[in-house]
Structure formats: structure tokens, C-alpha cells
């Protein structure tokens, strides 16, 4: 009688979904120049929301102090999660100098800078904290001179919101699309049809 021993090896592959939080990413802050509370409330709000959604941990507002806008954004963070912060800075040049003195670098988004596709690799490879500057009605020359990078998102006129979104997306190489915002009350569940929102206890 011939006995044949057969060993069967079963390999189980378990795929664990990558969940990324802000703390896992590079430190990105945004500076919004020259906010005007009456004329710019809507566009500045969209700048703030974009900064948060695409991976920044904080935004600074300069220009006119706008407590209502800041409170509205804090309410968004309370409802939609994360630890995003907003702070008013009367002197944006002091902030820029302080940021650089602490070892960070300043990236000014402008139509007249180096094209983003040519420099984003070098900016991404740098381990320095990032302060992204988006302008208001008119950006002073001293901001151009003081910035480590002046970067253009195309050479055509469009909004600071689109510039910020595209730059942050390229800077994070798409990783911000997997961001998880902790302690959210509302959580949208992606679905091909309809709307699905989980509401968590506060």
C-alpha cells in the first residue's frame, strides 16, 4: 500500500483599509490675505472649507477681523469633525516671518509664479511645515519677495479657491481624499445613488 501525504496550505489575505487622519499628514497651514467682512465673506468661507477638506490643520485670516465667519467655521468643525483651527492675525508679515524663523516654508499661490507641475515635487519632498498664502484684492510685493515659493496654478485668471484646492491636492498626492475627520456628528457615506448620512451621537 502506498501512502501519499498531501499538505495543503491556505493563505488568507486580509486587506485593511487605510484610514488617514490630519495627524498622519504633513503640517499644512493656510494664510488668507486681506479679508473684507462685507465683500469677501462667501469667498473666504470657501477658502476655509477648502483648506480643511484638503488636509490643512489651520487657517489664519488677515485683513478685517470677522468673528461671525470664524464662529460659522468652528460650527462646521463641530458638526463635521476634525481639529481644524481658525485664527485672526492682524499682521500677516509677522506671521510669515515667525513661520520661517521656526523652520517652515511659505508658498504663495499666484498667477505669476513658477508652474505648479514643475515645482510640486521639490515642495512635496521638503520636510518643512507649509504655510500656503492665498491673496485678496491685491498682494503686496513684499509677500512675493518673502515667500520661499511663488507658485502658479495655470497662468490664467481664476479664483483663490480653485488654486488652493488644486495645490493642496497635488501637494498631498491625492492622500487627502482618504482623510477621516474624527468625532464627526455627520458622516456622508459614499453611494452611487441617493444620499446616505450617518448621524452620530454628540
Order of alpha helices (4+ residues) and beta strands (2+ residues): beta-alpha-beta-alpha-beta-alpha-beta-alpha-beta-alpha-beta-alpha-beta-beta
